[in-house]
Amino acid sequence: MAATTALVQPKTRQFEFLLRLKQSFFGQPEVWMVLAAFLVRLAVVGFLYPERLNPDRDHWRFAGETGRIARSIVQGRGFSSPLHADTGPTAWMTPVYPFLLACVFKVFGIYTKASAIFMLSLDSLFSALTCIPVFLIACIQFGKRTGFWAGWTWALFPYAIFFSADFIWVTTLTTLLLSLIFLAALRLEDAPSGAYWCGFGFLCGISALTDPIVLTVAPALGLWMCYRVQRQGLRWVRSAMGAAIVFAAVVSPWFARNYRTFHTVIPFRDNVGLELYTGNNGSTWHFAPGGFHPSDTDREWKEFQQVGETRYMDHTKQQALNISLSTRADLRGFPFAGRPTCGQASGVSALAIWPQNHSTRRISFYVQR
């Protein structure tokens, strides 16, 4: 009898532990948000993944430049060749997502159905996991009820579903990382320890190597938290310096690689001028209209091959600058067809602060409907 009781008690304790774990895990609303968001996105992936398998232009619709770089990595040619031929090393993209895609190609094959489904599912998972920081940020700032509705709004937001289930691109991972940066920044005020600040710097560094667009927000958040900590009379200088040093340590190998490869300073990516030129050349029916990009224009592609990536990017930067100078204080030559796209808005904003004649001029613009 005693032996039977001894056997039953461990099983009972194990059952109670599993029950408590189940209640604590599945009792959290964000868990259900993530599960629902992921399942909805996977269902959409089942309908949309064939679009990524289109063989036109050697599977260009399968991740575009990112797919090309990932293929080069798998084939042993390194981080190179973002377009249609072997054009040598590139700084077209930052390294994290192309290397992630290269790992998938290594396992499931280059431009295969399995790779497409896996990457779209992974992007969908990134998008679904974003429910957690969205929920927590809203809870911290506005209360649990608002957090509940914010999380579910993101889980079922049509654009979030579509972009994660249809495009193999860095967008969903960037969104997740940026929301985590925002959440981490909110905790800096209450976490004066240097280790937490260093963790914030590490997160910002990895995020910048994923997509440097996060740097339009992360430094401002860090400075704002420094101000908040100072208002409490707490020390923050060493912690902030630690975060900056860790950030620099994370991104500096990529900077060094670019300088060693191209013999010029390229902090993250070298295609800013091209994006400005492509998005702000007078054709505004699409955020990236055809006829101006080397991926779909023979004229541009031949120039890219002839002069190389660095000189080509310098040329497109000059073309973008010429557009800015020619339009002066009025961009009415860029009529937006209907609603302005995010690409047009960002391009115009960048041109609006471009130095002109060694001084920065404000450029107003009009939206024509």
PAROFI-696253 format. One line per field, with one value per residue (C-alpha): residue in three letters; y negated, x, z negated; residue number from 1. Coordinates in nm, 4 decimals, always signed. Example, Ala and Ser with C-alpha at 12.3 -4.5 7.8 and 13.67 -1.06 7.14 Angstrom:
aa <- [ALA; SER]
c2 <- [+0.4500; +0.1060]
c1 <- [+1.2300; +1.3670]
c3 <- [-0.7800; -0.7140]
i <- [1; 2]
//
This chain:
aa <- [MET; ALA; ALA; THR; THR; ALA; LEU; VAL; GLN; PRO; LYS; THR; ARG; GLN; PHE; GLU; PHE; LEU; LEU; ARG; LEU; LYS; GLN; SER; PHE; PHE; GLY; GLN; PRO; GLU; VAL; TRP; MET; VAL; LEU; ALA; ALA; PHE; LEU; VAL; ARG; LEU; ALA; VAL; VAL; GLY; PHE; LEU; TYR; PRO; GLU; ARG; LEU; ASN; PRO; ASP; ARG; ASP; HIS; TRP; ARG; PHE; ALA; GLY; GLU; THR; GLY; ARG; ILE; ALA; ARG; SER; ILE; VAL; GLN; GLY; ARG; GLY; PHE; SER; SER; PRO; LEU; HIS; ALA; ASP; THR; GLY; PRO; THR; ALA; TRP; MET; THR; PRO; VAL; TYR; PRO; PHE; LEU; LEU; ALA; CYS; VAL; PHE; LYS; VAL; PHE; GLY; ILE; TYR; THR; LYS; ALA; SER; ALA; ILE; PHE; MET; LEU; SER; LEU; ASP; SER; LEU; PHE; SER; ALA; LEU; THR; CYS; ILE; PRO; VAL; PHE; LEU; ILE; ALA; CYS; ILE; GLN; PHE; GLY; LYS; ARG; THR; GLY; PHE; TRP; ALA; GLY; TRP; THR; TRP; ALA; LEU; PHE; PRO; TYR; ALA; ILE; PHE; PHE; SER; ALA; ASP; PHE; ILE; TRP; VAL; THR; THR; LEU; THR; THR; LEU; LEU; LEU; SER; LEU; ILE; PHE; LEU; ALA; ALA; LEU; ARG; LEU; GLU; ASP; ALA; PRO; SER; GLY; ALA; TYR; TRP; CYS; GLY; PHE; GLY; PHE; LEU; CYS; GLY; ILE; SER; ALA; LEU; THR; ASP; PRO; ILE; VAL; LEU; THR; VAL; ALA; PRO; ALA; LEU; GLY; LEU; TRP; MET; CYS; TYR; ARG; VAL; GLN; ARG; GLN; GLY; LEU; ARG; TRP; VAL; ARG; SER; ALA; MET; GLY; ALA; ALA; ILE; VAL; PHE; ALA; ALA; VAL; VAL; SER; PRO; TRP; PHE; ALA; ARG; ASN; TYR; ARG; THR; PHE; HIS; THR; VAL; ILE; PRO; PHE; ARG; ASP; ASN; VAL; GLY; LEU; GLU; LEU; TYR; THR; GLY; ASN; ASN; GLY; SER; THR; TRP; HIS; PHE; ALA; PRO; GLY; GLY; PHE; HIS; PRO; SER; ASP; THR; ASP; ARG; GLU; TRP; LYS; GLU; PHE; GLN; GLN; VAL; GLY; GLU; THR; ARG; TYR; MET; ASP; HIS; THR; LYS; GLN; GLN; ALA; LEU; ASN; ILE; SER; LEU; SER; THR; ARG; ALA; ASP; LEU; ARG; GLY; PHE; PRO; PHE; ALA; GLY; ARG; PRO; THR; CYS; GLY; GLN; ALA; SER; GLY; VAL; SER; ALA; LEU; ALA; ILE; TRP; PRO; GLN; ASN; HIS; SER; THR; ARG; ARG; ILE; SER; PHE; TYR; VAL; GLN; ARG]
c2 <- [+0.0000; -0.2392; -0.1548; -0.2264; -0.5606; -0.6512; -0.5815; -0.7772; -1.0895; -1.1758; -1.1268; -1.3488; -1.6198; -1.5969; -1.6257; -1.9270; -2.0944; -2.0397; -2.1674; -2.4839; -2.5332; -2.4926; -2.7361; -2.9964; -2.9683; -2.9406; -3.1772; -3.4661; -3.6622; -3.7294; -3.3546; -3.3271; -3.6381; -3.4844; -3.1487; -3.3041; -3.5433; -3.2635; -3.0302; -3.3019; -3.3897; -3.0260; -2.9850; -3.2804; -3.1434; -2.8349; -3.0510; -3.2948; -3.0967; -2.9953; -3.3614; -3.3280; -3.0304; -3.2276; -3.1415; -3.4738; -3.6565; -3.3578; -3.3551; -3.7271; -3.7325; -3.4953; -3.7611; -3.9755; -4.1005; -3.9131; -3.5863; -3.6533; -3.7254; -3.4193; -3.2032; -3.3418; -3.2547; -2.8969; -2.8553; -2.9621; -3.3075; -3.4957; -3.8000; -3.9082; -3.9432; -4.1038; -4.1056; -3.8839; -3.7821; -3.7376; -4.1014; -4.0535; -4.1621; -4.3777; -4.6073; -4.6291; -4.4689; -4.4364; -4.0823; -3.9291; -3.8440; -3.7277; -3.4912; -3.3670; -3.2974; -3.1308; -2.8875; -2.8025; -2.7530; -2.5263; -2.3025; -2.3143; -2.4046; -2.7229; -2.8704; -2.5546; -2.5163; -2.3989; -2.7063; -2.9398; -2.7827; -2.7777; -3.1409; -3.2675; -3.0678; -3.2140; -3.5668; -3.4919; -3.3773; -3.7022; -3.8964; -3.6874; -3.7265; -4.1043; -4.0726; -4.0276; -4.3575; -4.5427; -4.4029; -4.4773; -4.8300; -4.9187; -4.7610; -4.9624; -5.2904; -5.2649; -4.9644; -4.6005; -4.6612; -4.8769; -4.6220; -4.3492; -4.5385; -4.6519; -4.2948; -4.1551; -4.4430; -4.3557; -3.9845; -4.0408; -4.3525; -4.2830; -4.4502; -4.2682; -3.9399; -4.0143; -4.1339; -3.8448; -3.5785; -3.7070; -3.8687; -3.7042; -4.0132; -4.1575; -4.3627; -4.1410; -4.0701; -4.4422; -4.5178; -4.2633; -4.3980; -4.7598; -4.6837; -4.4997; -4.8036; -5.0242; -4.7847; -4.7580; -5.1371; -5.1726; -4.9522; -5.1533; -5.4138; -5.1519; -4.9472; -5.1582; -4.8536; -4.8611; -4.5065; -4.5988; -4.9030; -4.6898; -4.4488; -4.7398; -4.8326; -4.4730; -4.4579; -4.7849; -4.6569; -4.3326; -4.5234; -4.7720; -4.4852; -4.3481; -4.6757; -5.0126; -5.1811; -5.1077; -5.3758; -5.6413; -5.5529; -5.3732; -5.6622; -5.8988; -5.6441; -5.5987; -5.9730; -6.0143; -5.7467; -5.9112; -6.2294; -6.0441; -5.8725; -6.2020; -6.3606; -6.0967; -6.1955; -5.8601; -5.8000; -5.7122; -5.8235; -5.5002; -5.2874; -5.4851; -5.4658; -5.0913; -5.0612; -5.2687; -5.0617; -4.7333; -4.8716; -4.9766; -4.6364; -4.4613; -4.6708; -4.7448; -4.4087; -4.4839; -4.8349; -4.6919; -4.4324; -4.7017; -4.9246; -4.6382; -4.5281; -4.8613; -5.0893; -5.3460; -5.4021; -5.2250; -5.2109; -4.9766; -4.9799; -5.1548; -5.1812; -5.4917; -5.6991; -5.4323; -5.4108; -5.7898; -5.8006; -5.5112; -5.6451; -6.0121; -6.0383; -6.1616; -5.8255; -5.7843; -5.5118; -5.2743; -5.3139; -5.1453; -5.2099; -5.0114; -5.1595; -5.3044; -5.0068; -4.7724; -4.4698; -4.5442; -4.7933; -4.6924; -5.0416; -5.0536; -4.6914; -4.7428; -5.0495; -4.8534; -4.5797; -4.8214; -5.0547; -4.8311; -4.8681; -5.1496; -5.3828; -5.3003; -5.3904; -5.7163; -5.7992; -5.7328; -5.9418; -6.2290; -6.1765; -6.1951; -6.5131; -6.6627; -6.5913; -6.7717; -7.0724; -7.0895; -7.0915; -7.3576; -7.4622; -7.2954; -6.9254; -6.9703; -6.7843; -6.4706; -6.4339; -6.1539; -5.9337; -5.9057; -5.8394; -5.8770; -5.5528; -5.4999; -5.4788; -5.8146; -5.9774; -5.8512; -5.9420; -6.2935; -6.3362; -6.2304; -6.4693; -6.7451; -6.7421; -6.6772; -6.9434; -7.1937; -7.4284; -7.3457; -7.4417; -7.2625; -7.4132; -7.3316; -7.1994; -7.2186; -6.9871; -6.9534; -6.6440; -6.6493; -6.4285]
c1 <- [+0.0000; +0.2791; +0.4588; +0.1423; +0.0943; +0.4576; +0.4023; +0.0762; +0.2034; +0.4762; +0.2248; -0.0261; +0.2331; +0.3369; -0.0260; -0.0802; +0.2325; +0.1205; -0.2268; -0.0880; +0.1435; -0.1464; -0.3632; -0.0879; +0.0109; -0.3228; -0.4824; -0.2839; -0.4802; -0.1726; -0.1245; -0.4641; -0.3912; -0.0732; -0.2347; -0.5314; -0.3102; -0.0765; -0.3549; -0.5279; -0.2020; -0.1218; -0.4653; -0.3945; -0.0481; -0.2181; -0.3867; -0.1037; +0.2213; +0.1989; +0.2646; +0.6167; +0.6874; +0.6471; +0.9586; +0.9499; +1.2869; +1.4462; +1.2055; +1.2430; +0.9134; +1.0705; +1.2215; +1.3748; +1.7236; +1.7159; +1.6566; +1.9424; +2.1861; +2.0680; +2.1228; +2.4755; +2.5514; +2.4283; +2.6225; +2.9443; +2.9769; +2.9310; +2.7161; +2.6919; +2.4965; +2.1615; +2.0276; +2.0360; +2.4006; +2.7187; +2.8135; +3.0354; +3.0030; +2.7101; +2.5895; +2.2415; +2.0863; +2.1813; +2.2880; +2.0370; +1.7418; +1.9448; +2.1414; +1.8169; +1.6773; +2.0054; +1.9633; +1.6154; +1.7494; +2.0196; +1.7615; +1.4638; +1.6278; +1.6671; +1.3386; +1.1446; +0.7856; +0.8979; +1.1197; +0.8365; +0.5878; +0.8408; +0.9478; +0.5901; +0.5025; +0.8041; +0.7090; +0.3569; +0.4974; +0.6945; +0.3767; +0.1747; +0.4359; +0.4095; +0.0768; +0.2714; +0.4656; +0.1626; -0.0476; +0.2127; +0.2878; -0.0811; -0.1248; +0.1650; +0.0492; -0.3294; -0.4405; -0.5236; -0.8540; -0.6860; -0.4055; -0.6613; -0.8196; -0.4826; -0.3511; -0.6583; -0.6645; -0.3122; -0.3934; -0.6792; -0.5526; -0.5963; -0.2737; -0.0709; -0.2199; -0.1641; +0.1967; +0.3080; +0.1319; +0.2158; +0.5624; +0.8942; +1.0618; +1.2075; +0.8959; +0.7367; +1.0630; +1.1405; +0.7959; +0.8470; +1.1919; +1.0776; +0.7877; +1.0289; +1.2587; +0.9665; +0.8654; +1.2223; +1.2584; +0.9550; +1.1296; +1.4529; +1.2955; +1.2350; +1.5497; +1.8574; +2.0870; +2.3616; +2.2894; +1.9376; +2.0662; +2.3312; +2.0583; +1.8720; +2.1826; +2.2222; +1.8579; +1.8966; +2.2149; +2.0588; +1.7518; +1.9667; +2.1445; +1.8020; +1.6628; +1.8232; +1.4823; +1.4576; +1.7209; +1.4639; +1.2993; +1.5430; +1.7850; +1.4978; +1.3467; +1.6792; +1.7297; +1.3755; +1.4305; +1.7586; +1.5646; +1.2992; +1.5616; +1.7408; +1.4165; +1.4005; +1.7462; +1.8971; +2.2290; +2.2025; +2.5226; +2.7191; +2.4205; +2.3551; +2.7235; +2.7143; +2.4161; +2.5944; +2.9134; +2.7228; +2.5336; +2.8603; +3.0155; +2.7220; +2.7157; +3.0872; +3.1791; +2.9354; +3.0780; +3.4297; +3.3298; +3.1814; +3.4867; +3.7249; +3.5188; +3.4294; +3.7055; +3.4500; +3.2290; +2.8932; +2.7328; +2.4425; +2.3190; +2.4364; +2.1103; +1.9546; +2.0093; +1.8547; +1.5429; +1.5032; +1.5486; +1.3094; +1.0368; +1.0546; +1.1029; +0.7609; +0.5889; +0.3746; +0.1290; +0.3242; +0.5732; +0.8351; +0.7302; +0.8879; +1.1393; +1.3844; +1.5214; +1.8003; +1.5894; +1.3352; +1.5014; +1.7654; +1.9173; +1.9715; +2.0828; +2.3490; +2.4806; +2.4925; +2.6965; +2.9313; +3.0234; +2.9701; +2.7480; +2.9278; +2.9550; +2.6029; +2.4645; +2.6609; +2.5097; +2.1519; +2.2160; +2.3197; +2.0094; +1.7919; +1.9716; +1.9121; +1.5416; +1.5457; +1.7280; +1.5025; +1.1827; +1.3100; +1.0343; +0.7477; +0.7024; +0.3867; +0.5631; +0.5040; +0.1242; +0.0088; -0.2402; -0.5069; -0.3615; +0.0149; +0.1964; +0.4409; +0.7239; +0.6385; +0.5981; +0.9322; +1.1084; +0.9697; +1.0543; +1.4128; +1.4443; +1.2941; +1.5925; +1.8574; +2.1322; +2.1096; +2.3977; +2.5596; +2.2443; +1.9254; +1.6143; +1.2590; +1.0681; +0.6929; +0.4847; +0.1242; -0.0880; -0.2943; -0.5988]
c3 <- [+0.0000; -0.0903; +0.2334; +0.4349; +0.2587; +0.3318; +0.7010; +0.7195; +0.5444; +0.8013; +1.0853; +0.9018; +0.8473; +1.2131; +1.3233; +1.0984; +1.2358; +1.5954; +1.5098; +1.3515; +1.6501; +1.8892; +1.6951; +1.6663; +2.0339; +2.2070; +1.9596; +2.1090; +2.3735; +2.5859; +2.6360; +2.8021; +3.0078; +3.1423; +3.2143; +3.3926; +3.5897; +3.6970; +3.8050; +4.0069; +4.1806; +4.2546; +4.4117; +4.6413; +4.7242; +4.8652; +5.1277; +5.2077; +5.2042; +5.5766; +5.6668; +5.5237; +5.7524; +6.0747; +6.2836; +6.4703; +6.4627; +6.2928; +5.9963; +5.9271; +5.7348; +5.4832; +5.2539; +5.5282; +5.4371; +5.1063; +5.2888; +5.5269; +5.2429; +5.0498; +5.3585; +5.3966; +5.0341; +5.0771; +5.4025; +5.2311; +5.3916; +5.0662; +5.0002; +5.3631; +5.6881; +5.5948; +5.9511; +6.2594; +6.2948; +6.0951; +6.0309; +5.7283; +5.3634; +5.2637; +4.9891; +5.1394; +4.8319; +4.4678; +4.3755; +4.1332; +4.3572; +4.6621; +4.4386; +4.2839; +4.6301; +4.7280; +4.4376; +4.5653; +4.9200; +4.7803; +4.6141; +4.8530; +5.1835; +5.3878; +5.5115; +5.4268; +5.3169; +4.9725; +4.9296; +5.0301; +4.7885; +4.5044; +4.5527; +4.5815; +4.2696; +4.0900; +4.1936; +4.0732; +3.7390; +3.7051; +3.7740; +3.5282; +3.2530; +3.2937; +3.1104; +2.7856; +2.7816; +2.9199; +2.6362; +2.3687; +2.4924; +2.4888; +2.1440; +2.0009; +2.1464; +2.1484; +1.9441; +2.0003; +2.1789; +2.4425; +2.4690; +2.5337; +2.8227; +2.9614; +2.9699; +3.1388; +3.3860; +3.4963; +3.5053; +3.7511; +3.9300; +4.3047; +4.4196; +4.1542; +4.2728; +4.6413; +4.6240; +4.4053; +4.6113; +4.9594; +4.9564; +4.8754; +4.7428; +4.4235; +4.3427; +4.0794; +3.8958; +3.8926; +3.7512; +3.4739; +3.3863; +3.3909; +3.1578; +2.9257; +2.9279; +2.8298; +2.5528; +2.4237; +2.4275; +2.2040; +1.9485; +1.9496; +1.7230; +1.4548; +1.5170; +1.4441; +1.4422; +1.7035; +1.8198; +1.9343; +2.1221; +2.2897; +2.3911; +2.5453; +2.7443; +2.8618; +2.9746; +3.1647; +3.3304; +3.4506; +3.5676; +3.7623; +3.9366; +4.0240; +4.1559; +4.0758; +4.0915; +3.7180; +3.6598; +3.7450; +3.4128; +3.1798; +3.1035; +3.0297; +2.7916; +2.6150; +2.5720; +2.4455; +2.1826; +2.0792; +2.0197; +1.8198; +1.6040; +1.5435; +1.4276; +1.1556; +1.0385; +1.1372; +1.3081; +1.6740; +1.8506; +1.7967; +1.8855; +2.2037; +2.2993; +2.2436; +2.4773; +2.7421; +2.7127; +2.7476; +3.0472; +3.2106; +3.1392; +3.3092; +3.6278; +3.6703; +3.8312; +4.1136; +4.1518; +4.1627; +4.4222; +4.6454; +4.6157; +4.6836; +4.9845; +5.1450; +5.0060; +4.8998; +4.5968; +4.6346; +4.2888; +4.3674; +4.7286; +5.0427; +5.2391; +5.0825; +5.3950; +5.6159; +5.4002; +5.4040; +5.7795; +5.8423; +5.6147; +5.7134; +6.0862; +6.1954; +6.2432; +5.9342; +6.0240; +5.7984; +5.5120; +5.7334; +6.0948; +6.3738; +6.6125; +6.3596; +6.1674; +6.2832; +6.1948; +6.4697; +6.7064; +6.9611; +6.9717; +6.5966; +6.5778; +6.8441; +6.6632; +6.3370; +6.5047; +6.6792; +6.3941; +6.0902; +5.7866; +5.6057; +5.9057; +6.0155; +5.6734; +5.6764; +6.0157; +5.9026; +5.5915; +5.8173; +6.0304; +5.7190; +5.6160; +5.9611; +5.9216; +5.5895; +5.7395; +6.0434; +5.8406; +5.5988; +5.3603; +5.5395; +5.6085; +5.8103; +6.0874; +5.8810; +5.8827; +5.6580; +5.8350; +5.5680; +5.2236; +5.1712; +5.1017; +4.8175; +5.0686; +5.2205; +4.8821; +4.7541; +5.0764; +5.0823; +4.7149; +4.7790; +5.0715; +4.8614; +4.6276; +4.8941; +4.8768; +5.1605; +5.2427; +4.9068; +4.7168; +4.6249; +4.7738; +4.6881; +4.9847; +4.9772; +5.1871; +5.2942; +5.3162; +5.6317; +5.6374]
i <- [1; 2; 3; 4; 5; 6; 7; 8; 9; 10; 11; 12; 13; 14; 15; 16; 17; 18; 19; 20; 21; 22; 23; 24; 25; 26; 27; 28; 29; 30; 31; 32; 33; 34; 35; 36; 37; 38; 39; 40; 41; 42; 43; 44; 45; 46; 47; 48; 49; 50; 51; 52; 53; 54; 55; 56; 57; 58; 59; 60; 61; 62; 63; 64; 65; 66; 67; 68; 69; 70; 71; 72; 73; 74; 75; 76; 77; 78; 79; 80; 81; 82; 83; 84; 85; 86; 87; 88; 89; 90; 91; 92; 93; 94; 95; 96; 97; 98; 99; 100; 101; 102; 103; 104; 105; 106; 107; 108; 109; 110; 111; 112; 113; 114; 115; 116; 117; 118; 119; 120; 121; 122; 123; 124; 125; 126; 127; 128; 129; 130; 131; 132; 133; 134; 135; 136; 137; 138; 139; 140; 141; 142; 143; 144; 145; 146; 147; 148; 149; 150; 151; 152; 153; 154; 155; 156; 157; 158; 159; 160; 161; 162; 163; 164; 165; 166; 167; 168; 169; 170; 171; 172; 173; 174; 175; 176; 177; 178; 179; 180; 181; 182; 183; 184; 185; 186; 187; 188; 189; 190; 191; 192; 193; 194; 195; 196; 197; 198; 199; 200; 201; 202; 203; 204; 205; 206; 207; 208; 209; 210; 211; 212; 213; 214; 215; 216; 217; 218; 219; 220; 221; 222; 223; 224; 225; 226; 227; 228; 229; 230; 231; 232; 233; 234; 235; 236; 237; 238; 239; 240; 241; 242; 243; 244; 245; 246; 247; 248; 249; 250; 251; 252; 253; 254; 255; 256; 257; 258; 259; 260; 261; 262; 263; 264; 265; 266; 267; 268; 269; 270; 271; 272; 273; 274; 275; 276; 277; 278; 279; 280; 281; 282; 283; 284; 285; 286; 287; 288; 289; 290; 291; 292; 293; 294; 295; 296; 297; 298; 299; 300; 301; 302; 303; 304; 305; 306; 307; 308; 309; 310; 311; 312; 313; 314; 315; 316; 317; 318; 319; 320; 321; 322; 323; 324; 325; 326; 327; 328; 329; 330; 331; 332; 333; 334; 335; 336; 337; 338; 339; 340; 341; 342; 343; 344; 345; 346; 347; 348; 349; 350; 351; 352; 353; 354; 355; 356; 357; 358; 359; 360; 361; 362; 363; 364; 365; 366; 367; 368; 369]
//
